[in-house]
Amino acid sequence: MDFEKLSITDRKIIVGIDFGTTYSGVAWAETQRPDRRTTVTSWPISKSAREGESSEKVPTKLRYTGDDVQWGFSIPIAAPQEEVVEWFKLIGQAVTTDAGRAGRNAEGLVTDYMSALGHHLMYTLREKLGDSVVKNTPLEFVVTVPAIWSDLAKDKTKKACQKASGLSATSQPVHLVSEPEAAAIYALHGLDPHGIMADDTVVVVDAGGGTVDLISYTITGLKPILQVQEAAPGSGALCGSTFLNMRFAKFLKAKLGREDGFDDEVLAEAMEVFEKKVKRQFTLSAAPDETFTIPVGGLANNKALGITRGRYALKASDLQAIFEPVVLEVIKLIKDQITASAVPIKAVLLVGGFGASNYLKERVRNSVDRRIQVMQPPNAWQAVVQGAVMKGLANSAPEQLTMVQVQNRKARKHYGTEWRTRFDEKLHSHLKSKRQWCGLDGCYKIYAMEWFIVRGDRVSENEPFFTSFVWTGLVSQGRIRKIKMDIYSDRTVRGAPVARDDNVHLLSKVEADVSHIPEHMLARRQGSDGQWYYELSCKIEAVYLSASTTYTLLYNNQRYNTVTCEYV
């Protein structure tokens, strides 16, 4: 597409960061040359060697030794396990834990890693663009997070990134985008324009290290830009390629763990070869007796075990046993997503590091309808970080730099609040024992859910949702100074429940200070019990973004954007 020229005052450097479980990637582009997206491929192997390793990504690892912090490729293969941050356990599902290394909690570890990444990014930009350009051009960051992470994990990751040196130097905020949406933007933009048509639906499978996220998109427009909307709520699970590594490690320990010389260093070297070579070479067509060489230096020859000259011959049949349980989980996710879309699927696009696996591609192809194409877009490992840059470009200049427009999304879960409502025998008979008398209205009321977004609802960043409520309080107990709202969510595949139960979880606490509103502007009403009550008719505006939801309070049609929102 042709990009309209931006003025020099609009010039920015957009940086995409794919913060992954096992590997992380960085890419950037200038708003004046958005078609030139550059991936960082040179990484340090020590403090002195700033460009000693060439790779599309860098390991998401930190190592603390006293006051020294190492990261990425600078960490020795056989570094003591207790000193290396195990990101899979700390990030995402466990990002709320207080347990950390070197006295840091999970957020502190993220900040340390992002600081190291940020410093290397700034070094790279200065080398490519020059000191003057980097110093005088605003930077804007787009960080990707798995869609299946909790809102709390995403929020903590964002705050940790904002504290990271190198990233915090810009006055622009750090934006979040979900990994599958970023991957989809890149993959859909790269589709053969002659191979897709309006109303075609594709399933994008972002199979990474820890997570596998899926989204279905229906093509709604082809020109002047590709326009899509979600065909079904996204889905995902913890079944990425990290689980292959875990299964391989368990297999190797069971097979060779009792041999003299087998230790953590041998295992680490074997894991590196499995990660970089074997996983990527294995195909479904491999004969059961075909072998893949794994280094096991220091172990004595053992023909029965398959050890010769410090090498272990790993059979394809064993590899299949390692792969199959994880691959079956991914296939189930794909089939469920196809079913949920409820429309014919034109293609399944596999992206991400695990998505580049030939074995996975072949197994998926054999498991879905033959009419569905199964494709691996080029540079699948870069799909997320490249898509993040494209999303950032679109955000900075929507009219000029949007390449793929996601018009609508499908809500992944129910969002709502809990308020007292008038008791209705037909609707609330099962809650009769919980009803309470309301002195203001002179009737029985019960606590029930008020859902402002229901799972599967069509949602858009440009079309906020509103929920109205009345905040009351006895005048005799003093004027209202704060309005509080608890936001709940329910991601189970069911209709939105009438009342809160064990599947409805507290998502965030929203609080607004209204103490500055003059007393005479606070509405009052005399209740049926003769007492006077404050009665404030309010609204909460909810905006559903790619990787989060935001909330704004409205009272008397005035917006209170300084709402405090604490995720829990």
For each residue, the residues with C-beta under 8 A, 3 or more apart:
1: 224 225 403
2:
3: 34 35 400 401
4: 399 400
5: 32
6: 10 11 31 32 397 400
7: 10 11
8: 11
9:
10: 6 7 31 396 397
11: 6 7 8 30 31 32 137 138
12: 30 31 137 138 139 140 172 396
13: 28 29 30 31 125 129 134 137 138 139 140
14: 28 29 30 31 139 140 142 389 392 393 396
15: 26 27 28 121 139 140 141 142 389 392
16: 25 26 27 28 141 142 144 182 385 386 387 388 389 390 391 392
17: 24 25 26 114 117 141 142 143 144 161 385 388
18: 24 25 26 57 144 179 182 384 385 388
19: 24 60 91 110 114 143 144 145 157 161
20: 23 24 25 57 60 208 209 210 353 384
21: 60 87 88 91 92 208 209 210 211 240 242
22: 59 60 87 88 208 209 210 241 242 245 275 353
23: 20 57 58 59 60 209 353
24: 17 18 19 20 57 58 59 60 113 117
25: 16 17 18 20 39 40 56 57 58 381 382 384 385
26: 15 16 17 18 39 40 117 121 385
27: 15 16 37 38 39 40 382 385 386 388 389
28: 13 14 15 16 37 38 40 121 125 389
29: 13 14 33 34 36 37 38 389 393
30: 11 12 13 14 33 34 36 137
31: 6 10 11 12 13 14 34 393 396 397 401
32: 5 6 11
33: 29 30 36
34: 3 29 30 31 37 393 401 403
35: 3
36: 29 30 33
37: 27 28 29 34 386 389 390
38: 27 28 29 128
39: 25 26 27 56 382 385 386
40: 25 26 27 28 43 120 121 124
41: 54 55 56
42: 50 51 53 54 124
43: 40 51 52 53 54 55 58 72 73 120
44: 47 49 50 51 52 53 72 73 74 120
45: 49 52 53 73 74
46: 49 52 74
47: 44 74
48:
49: 44 45 46 52
50: 42 44 120 123
51: 42 43 44
52: 43 44 45 46 49 73
53: 42 43 44 45 58 72 73
54: 41 42 43
55: 41 43 58 73
56: 25 39 41 379 381 382
57: 18 20 23 24 25 353 381
58: 23 24 25 43 53 55 71 72 73 117
59: 22 23 24 72 73 75
60: 19 20 21 22 23 24 72 87 113
61: 71 72 75 84 85 87
62: 69 70 71 75 84 85 101 109 112 113 116
63: 69 70 71 74 75 79 83 84 85
64: 68 69 83 101 102
65: 68 70 83
66:
67:
68: 64 65
69: 62 63 64 102 112 116
70: 62 63 65 74 75
71: 58 61 62 63 74 75 112 113 116 117
72: 43 44 53 58 59 60 61 75 116
73: 43 44 45 52 53 55 58 59
74: 44 45 46 47 63 70 71
75: 59 61 62 63 70 71 72 79 84
76: 79
77: 265 268 269 272
78: 264 265 268 269
79: 63 75 76 83 84
80: 83 84 264
81: 84 264
82:
83: 63 64 65 79 80 101
84: 61 62 63 75 79 80 81
85: 61 62 63 90 101 109 113
86: 89 90
87: 21 22 60 61 90 91
88: 21 22 91 209 210 242
89: 86 94
90: 85 86 87 94 95 97 100 106 109
91: 19 21 87 88 94 95 106 110 153 157 210
92: 21 95 146 149 153 210 211
93: 149 150 153 238
94: 89 90 91 97 106
95: 90 91 92 106 107 110 149 150 152 153 156 157
96: 106 150 152 153 156
97: 90 94 100 105 106
98: 105 106
99: 105 106
100: 90 97 103 104 105 106 108 109
101: 62 64 83 85 104 109
102: 64 69
103: 100
104: 100 101 108 109 112
105: 97 98 99 100 108 109
106: 90 91 94 95 96 97 98 99 100 109 110 156
107: 95 110 111 156 157 159 160
108: 100 104 105 111 112 160
109: 62 85 90 100 101 104 105 106 112 113
110: 19 91 95 106 107 113 114 156 157 160 161 164
111: 107 108 114 115 160 161 163 164
112: 62 69 71 104 108 109 115 116 164
113: 24 60 62 71 85 109 110 116 117
114: 17 19 110 111 117 118 160 161 164 166 167
115: 111 112 118 119 164 165 166 167
116: 62 69 71 72 112 113 119 120
117: 17 24 26 58 71 113 114 120 121 164 166
118: 114 115 121 122 164 165 166 167 169
119: 115 116 122 123 165 166
120: 40 43 44 50 116 117 123 124
121: 15 26 28 40 117 118 124 125 166
122: 118 119 125 126 134 166 169
123: 50 119 120 126 127
124: 40 42 120 121 127 128
125: 13 28 121 122 128 129 134
126: 122 123 129 130 131 134
127: 123 124
128: 38 124 125
129: 13 125 126 133 134 137
130: 126 133 134
131: 126 134 135
132: 135 136
133: 129 130 136 137
134: 13 122 125 126 129 130 131 137
135: 131 132
136: 132 133
137: 11 12 13 30 129 133 134
138: 11 12 13 170 171 172
139: 12 13 14 15 169 170 172
140: 12 13 14 15 170 172 175 392 395 396
141: 15 16 17 161 167 170 172 174 175 392
142: 14 15 16 17 174 175 176 177 182 388 389 391 392 395
143: 17 19 157 158 161 174 175 176 177 388
144: 16 17 18 19 176 177 178 179 182 384 385 387 388
145: 19 149 153 154 157 176 177 178 179 547
146: 92 149 178 179 208 210 211 213 236
147: 178 179 180 181 211 213 215 234 236 412 547
148: 211 213 236 237 238
149: 92 93 95 145 146 153 154 157 211
150: 93 95 96 153 154 567
151: 154 155 489 507 508 548 549 567
152: 95 96 155 156 567 568
153: 91 92 93 95 96 145 149 150 156 157
154: 145 149 150 151 157 158 176 547 548
155: 151 152 158 159 548 567
156: 95 96 106 107 110 152 153 159 160 567
157: 19 91 95 107 110 143 145 149 153 154 160 161 176
158: 143 154 155 161 162 174 176
159: 107 155 156 162 163
160: 107 108 110 111 114 156 157 163 164
161: 17 19 110 111 114 141 143 157 158 164 167 174
162: 158 159 167 168 173 174
163: 111 159 160 168
164: 110 111 112 114 115 117 118 160 161 167 168
165: 115 118 119 168 169
166: 114 115 117 118 119 121 122 169
167: 114 115 118 141 161 162 164 170 174
168: 162 163 164 165
169: 118 122 139 165 166
170: 138 139 140 141 167
171: 138
172: 12 138 139 140 141
173: 162
174: 141 142 143 158 161 162 167
175: 140 141 142 143 391 392 395
176: 142 143 144 145 154 157 158 545 546 547 548
177: 142 143 144 145 181 182 387 388 391 546 547
178: 144 145 146 147 181 182 213 234 546 547
179: 18 144 145 146 147 182 183 206 208 211 213 352 384
180: 147 183 184 204 206 213 214 215 234 236
181: 147 177 178 184 185 215 387 391 406 546 547
182: 16 18 142 144 177 178 179 185 186 383 384 385 386 387 388 390 391
183: 179 180 186 187 204 206 213 351 352 383 384 387
184: 180 181 187 188 204 206 215 217 228 349 387 404 406
185: 181 182 188 189 387 390 391 403 404 406
186: 182 183 189 190 351 377 382 383 384 386 387 390
187: 183 184 190 191 204 349 351 377 383 387
188: 184 185 191 202 204 217 226 228 349 404
189: 185 186 226 390 403 404
190: 186 187 377 378
191: 187 188 195 196 202 226 377
192: 195 196
193: 196 222
194:
195: 191 192
196: 191 192 193 200 202 219 222 346
197: 200 219 222
198: 219 220 221 222
199: 218 219 220
200: 196 197 218 219 346 347
201: 216 217 218 219 231 341 343 344 345 346
202: 188 191 196 216 217 219 345 346 347 348 349
203: 214 215 216 334 337 338 341 345 347 348 349
204: 180 183 184 187 188 214 215 216 217 349 351
205: 212 213 214 330 333 334 348 349 350 351 352 355 364
206: 179 180 183 184 211 212 213 214 351 352 355 383 384
207: 212 240 241 330 350 351 352 353 354 355 357 360
208: 20 21 22 146 179 211 212 213 240 241 352 353 354 355 384
209: 20 21 22 23 88 240 241 242 353 354
210: 20 21 22 88 91 92 146 238 240 242
211: 21 92 146 147 148 149 179 206 208 236 237 238 239 240
212: 205 206 207 208 236 237 238 239 240 329 330 333 352 354
213: 146 147 148 178 179 180 183 205 206 208 234 235 236
214: 180 203 204 205 206 234 235 236 333 334 337
215: 147 180 181 184 203 204 230 234 337
216: 201 202 203 204 230 231 232 234 337 338 340 341 345
217: 184 188 201 202 204 228 229 230 231 406
218: 199 200 201 228 229 230 231 343
219: 196 197 198 199 200 201 202 222 226 227 228
220: 198 199 227 228 229 407
221: 198 225 226 227
222: 193 196 197 198 219 226 227
223:
224: 1
225: 1 221 402 403 404 405
226: 188 189 191 219 221 222 403 404 405
227: 219 220 221 222 404 405 407
228: 184 188 217 218 219 220 404 405 406 407
229: 217 218 220 406 407 408 409 458
230: 215 216 217 218 233 234 406 408 409 410
231: 201 216 217 218 341 342 343 410
232: 216 337 340 341 342 410 456
233: 230 340 410 411 412 413 455 456
234: 147 178 180 213 214 215 216 230 410 412
235: 213 214 333 336 337 340 412
236: 146 147 148 180 211 212 213 214 333
237: 148 211 212 329 333
238: 93 148 210 211 212 243
239: 211 212 243 326 329 330 333
240: 21 207 208 209 210 211 212 243 352 354
241: 22 207 208 209 244 245 279 326 353 354 357
242: 21 22 88 209 210 245 246
243: 238 239 240 246 247 326
244: 241 247 248 279 322 323 326 354
245: 22 241 242 248 249 271 274 275
246: 242 243 249 250
247: 243 244 250 251 322 325 326
248: 244 245 251 252 271 274 322
249: 245 246 252 253 267 271
250: 246 247 253 254
251: 247 248 254 255 318 321 322
252: 248 249 255 256 257 267 270 294 312
253: 249 250 256 257 267
254: 250 251 257
255: 251 252 305
256: 252 253 259 262 296 299 305 307 312
257: 252 253 254 262
258: 262
259: 256 262 299 300 302 305 307
260: 299 300
261: 266 298 299 300
262: 256 257 258 259 266 267 296 299
263: 266 267
264: 78 80 81 267 268
265: 77 78 268 269
266: 261 262 263 269 270 296 297 298 299
267: 249 252 253 262 263 264 270 271
268: 77 78 264 265 271 272
269: 77 78 265 266 272 273 295 296 297
270: 252 266 267 273 274 294 295 296 312
271: 245 248 249 267 268 274 275
272: 77 268 269 275 276
273: 269 270 276 277 278 293 294 295
274: 245 248 270 271 277 278 279 294
275: 22 245 271 272 278 279
276: 272 273 279 280
277: 273 274 280 281 292
278: 273 274 275 281 282 292 294 314 319
279: 241 244 274 275 276 282 357
280: 276 277 356 357 358
281: 277 278 292 358
282: 278 279 286 292 316 319 323 357 358 359
283: 286 358 359 362
284: 358 359 362 363 366
285: 362
286: 282 283 290 316 319
287: 290 316
288: 315 316 317 320
289: 315 316 317
290: 286 287 315 316
291: 306 313 314 315 316
292: 277 278 281 282 313 314 316 319
293: 273 311 312 313 314
294: 252 270 273 274 278 311 312 313 314
295: 269 270 273 310 311 312
296: 256 262 266 269 270 299 307 310 311 312
297: 266 269 310
298: 261 266 310
299: 256 259 260 261 262 266 296 302 307 310 312
300: 259 260 261 307
301: 307 308 309
302: 259 299 305 306 307
303: 306 307 308
304:
305: 255 256 259 302 312
306: 291 302 303 312 313 314 315
307: 256 259 296 299 300 301 302 303 310 311 312 313
308: 301 303 311 313
309: 301
310: 295 296 297 298 299 307
311: 293 294 295 296 307 308
312: 252 256 270 293 294 295 296 299 305 306 307
313: 291 292 293 294 306 307 308
314: 278 291 292 293 294 306 318 319
315: 288 289 290 291 306 318 319
316: 282 286 287 288 289 290 291 292 319 320
317: 288 289 320 321
318: 251 314 315 321 322
319: 278 282 286 292 314 315 316 322 323
320: 288 316 317 323 324
321: 251 317 318 324
322: 244 247 248 251 318 319
323: 244 282 319 320 326 327 359
324: 320 321 327 328
325: 247 328 329
326: 239 241 243 244 247 323 329 330
327: 323 324 330 331 359 360 363
328: 324 325 331 332
329: 212 237 239 325 326 332 333
330: 205 207 212 239 326 327 333 334 354 360 364
331: 327 328 334 335 363 364 367
332: 328 329 335 336
333: 205 212 214 235 236 237 239 329 330 336 337
334: 203 205 214 330 331 337 338 348 364 367 368
335: 331 332 338 339 367 368
336: 235 332 333 339 340
337: 203 214 215 216 232 235 333 334 340 341
338: 203 216 334 335 341 345 368 372
339: 335 336 342
340: 216 232 233 235 336 337
341: 201 203 216 231 232 337 338 345
342: 231 232 339
343: 201 218 231
344: 201 371
345: 201 202 203 216 338 341 348 368 369 372
346: 196 200 201 202 372 373
347: 200 202 203 372 373 374 375
348: 202 203 205 334 345 364 368 372 373 374 375
349: 184 187 188 202 203 204 205 375 376 377
350: 205 207 355 356 360 361 364 374 375 376 380
351: 183 186 187 204 205 206 207 355 376 377 380 383 384
352: 179 183 205 206 207 208 212 240 355 356 380 381 383 384
353: 20 22 23 57 207 208 209 241 356 380 381
354: 207 208 209 212 240 241 244 330 357 360
355: 205 206 207 208 350 351 352 360 376 380 383
356: 280 350 352 353 376 380 381
357: 207 241 279 280 282 354 360 361
358: 280 281 282 283 284 361 362
359: 282 283 284 323 327 362 363
360: 207 327 330 350 354 355 357 363 364
361: 350 357 358 364 365 374 376
362: 283 284 285 358 359 365 366
363: 284 327 331 359 360 366 367
364: 205 330 331 334 348 350 360 361 367 368 374
365: 361 362 368 374
366: 284 362 363
367: 331 334 335 363 364
368: 334 335 338 345 348 364 365 372 374
369: 345 372
370:
371: 344
372: 338 345 346 347 348 368 369
373: 346 347 348
374: 347 348 350 361 364 365 368
375: 347 348 349 350
376: 349 350 351 355 356 361 380
377: 186 187 190 191 349 351 380 383
378: 190
379: 56 382 383 386
380: 350 351 352 353 355 356 376 377 383
381: 25 56 57 352 353 356
382: 25 27 39 56 186 379 385 386
383: 182 183 186 187 206 351 352 355 377 379 380 386 387
384: 18 20 25 144 179 182 183 186 206 208 351 352 387 388
385: 16 17 18 25 26 27 39 144 182 382 388 389
386: 16 27 37 39 182 186 379 382 383 389 390
387: 16 144 177 181 182 183 184 185 186 187 383 384 390 391
388: 16 17 18 27 142 143 144 177 182 384 385 391 392
389: 14 15 16 27 28 29 37 142 385 386 392 393
390: 16 37 182 185 186 189 386 387 393 394 403 404
391: 16 142 175 177 181 182 185 387 388 394 395 546
392: 14 15 16 140 141 142 175 388 389 395 396
393: 14 29 31 34 389 390 396 397 401 402 403
394: 390 391 397 398 401 402 403 405
395: 140 142 175 391 392 398
396: 10 12 14 31 140 392 393 401
397: 6 10 31 393 394 400 401
398: 394 395 401 402
399: 4 402
400: 3 4 6 397
401: 3 31 34 393 394 396 397 398
402: 225 393 394 398 399 405
403: 1 34 185 189 225 226 390 393 394
404: 184 185 188 189 225 226 227 228 390
405: 225 226 227 228 394 402
406: 181 184 185 217 228 229 230 409 546
407: 220 227 228 229 460
408: 229 230 458 459 460
409: 229 230 406 458 459 460 544 546
410: 230 231 232 233 234 456 457 458 459
411: 233 414 415 453 454 455 456 457 459 544
412: 147 233 234 235 455 491
413: 233 455 489 490 491
414: 411 451 453 454 455 489 490 491 496
415: 411 451 452 453 465 487 488 489 507 542 549
416: 449 450 451 452 453 467 487 488 489 490 496
417: 449 450 452 467 469 485 486 487 488 540
418: 447 448 449 450 486 488 500
419: 447 448 450 469
420: 436 438 445 446 447 448
421: 445 446 447 448 450
422: 441 443 444 445
423: 428 431 432 435 443 444 445 446
424: 427 428
425: 428 429 432
426: 429
427: 424 498
428: 423 424 425 431 432 435 446 448 498 499
429: 425 426 432
430:
431: 423 428 434 435 446 448 498 499
432: 423 425 428 429 435
433:
434: 431 446 447
435: 423 428 431 432 444 445 446
436: 420 444 445 446
437: 443 444 445
438: 420 441 442 443 444 445
439: 442 527 528 529 531
440: 472 525 527 528 529 533 535
441: 422 438 445 527 528
442: 438 439 527 528 529
443: 422 423 437 438
444: 422 423 435 436 437 438
445: 420 421 422 423 435 436 437 438 441
446: 420 421 423 428 431 434 435 436 499
447: 418 419 420 421 434 499 500
448: 418 419 420 421 428 431 498 499
449: 416 417 418 488 496 497 498 499 500 504
450: 416 417 418 419 421 467 469
451: 414 415 416 454 496
452: 415 416 417 465 466 467 540 542
453: 411 414 415 416 457 459 465 542 544
454: 411 414 451 457 496
455: 233 411 412 413 414 490 491 493 496
456: 232 233 410 411
457: 410 411 453 454
458: 229 408 409 410
459: 408 409 410 411 453 463 465 544
460: 407 408 409 463 544
461: 543 544 545 546
462:
463: 459 460
464: 541 542 543 552
465: 415 452 453 459 541 542 543 544
466: 452 539 540 541 542 554
467: 416 417 450 452 539 540 542
468: 537 538 539
469: 417 419 450 485 538 539 540
470: 535 536 537 538
471: 480 483 534 535 536 538
472: 440 533 534 535 536
473: 477 480 533 534
474: 477 531 532 533 534
475: 479 524 531 532 533 534
476: 531 532
477: 473 474
478:
479: 475 515 519 522 534
480: 471 473 483 514 522 534 536
481: 513 514 515
482: 511 512 513 514 515
483: 471 480 511 512 514 536 538 553 555
484: 509 510 511 512
485: 417 469 509 510 511 540 551 553
486: 417 418 506 508 509 510
487: 415 416 417 506 507 508 509 510 549 551
488: 415 416 417 418 449 500 504 505 506 507
489: 151 413 414 415 416 504 505 507
490: 413 414 416 455 494 496 497 503 504 505
491: 412 413 414 455
492: 503
493: 455
494: 490 497 503
495:
496: 414 416 449 451 454 455 490
497: 449 490 494 500 501 503 504
498: 427 428 431 448 449
499: 428 431 446 447 448 449
500: 418 447 449 488 497 504
501: 497 504
502:
503: 490 492 494 497
504: 449 488 489 490 497 500 501
505: 488 489 490
506: 486 487 488 509 568
507: 151 415 487 488 489 567 568
508: 151 486 487 551 565 566 567 568
509: 484 485 486 487 506 564 565 566 568
510: 484 485 486 487 540 551 553 563 564 565
511: 482 483 484 485 563 564 566
512: 482 483 484 553 560 562 563 564
513: 481 482 516 560 562
514: 480 481 482 483 517 536 555 560
515: 479 481 482
516: 513
517: 514 521 522 555
518: 521 522
519: 479 522
520:
521: 517 518 556
522: 479 480 517 518 519 534 536
523: 534 535 536 537
524: 475 532 533 534 535
525: 440 532 533 535
526: 530 531 532 533
527: 439 440 441 442 530 531 532 533
528: 439 440 441 442
529: 439 440 442
530: 526 527
531: 439 474 475 476 526 527
532: 474 475 476 524 525 526 527
533: 440 472 473 474 475 524 525 526 527
534: 471 472 473 474 475 479 480 522 523 524
535: 440 470 471 472 523 524 525
536: 470 471 472 480 483 514 522 523 555
537: 468 470 523 555
538: 468 469 470 471 483 553 554 555
539: 466 467 468 469 553 554 555
540: 417 452 466 467 469 485 510 551 552 553 554
541: 464 465 466 551 552 553 554 559
542: 415 452 453 464 465 466 467 549 550 551
543: 461 464 465 549 550 551 552
544: 409 411 453 459 460 461 465 549
545: 176 461 548 549 550
546: 176 177 178 181 391 406 409 461
547: 145 147 154 176 177 178 181
548: 151 154 155 176 545
549: 151 415 487 542 543 544 545
550: 542 543 545 565
551: 485 487 508 510 540 541 542 543 563 565
552: 464 540 541 543 559 560 561 563
553: 483 485 510 512 538 539 540 541 559 560 563
554: 466 538 539 540 541 557 558 559 560
555: 483 514 517 536 537 538 539 558 560
556: 521
557: 554
558: 554 555
559: 541 552 553 554
560: 512 513 514 552 553 554 555 563
561: 552
562: 512 513
563: 510 511 512 551 552 553 560
564: 509 510 511 512
565: 508 509 510 550 551
566: 508 509 511
567: 150 151 152 155 156 507 508
568: 152 506 507 508 509
